[in-house]
Every structure is written in structure tokens, then in C-alpha cells.
Amino acid sequence: MIGMAIECLKVCLQQPGDENEESNGVRKISFIVEQLDLLRKRKFGRQYSPQFTILSYMIHAASSAAYTALRDEDVLCLPSTSSKHSAKDHKTSERGPRLRQLGVLDSASV
């Protein structure tokens, strides 16, 4: 059933639409597709996209209690707080400066 939902949403992503509406809609649908895809994978076999990794660190930075609650209640498939290696892997990419700007990467974590 989840697979059918993913395929349906992927079809929606391929449909042409209004540019302003499309960029925001594509981002939201892509997030939902990733979450549904993560549900089908084992907890320790999940790989998170760079965009979702950044989002998860932003949520954690805003409120670690909220992050823990979302994760513990299985509301979202979130990486464990100890998996900081994902952000470290992006420190040399074009996202590195953005991660540092957001406070995700600091000199102690790299």
C-alpha cells in the first residue's frame, strides 16, 4: 500500500504546474515521498537525503525536546541524535557553508 502511494506521488511530481506553486509543492511532496520510503526500510538501514538531514538538524537545534518527542512517537522517521556523521559528510560539499551558517556544523563537530 505504501509503495502505491509513493508511485502516485511520484507521478504528481512529474506533472507540469505553476512555477511558484510548483517549487513549494514539489518540496512538500518530495518530503512526503521520502518519509513514506523510509517507513519501508529497516531502522538501521535508512539513508536520509541531505535536505532532510539539514531539516532534522534545524528541528533539533530549535527544540531538542520536540525532536525527541517526534522521534519517540514515530510521527516522523528521524535520524538518531547520535548520527551526526551525515552532516559531517556534507561539510566539504556545497552545503557545508550553509550547515555552518545554520549552526549544524561547528568546529568541535568536524
Secondary structure, 3 states (H helix, E strand, C coil): CHHHHHHHHHHHHHCCCCHHHHHHHHHHHHHHHHHHHHHCCCHHHCCCCHHHHHHHHHHHHHCHHHHHHHHHCCCCCCCCCCCCHHHHHCCCCCCHHHHHHHCCCCCCCC
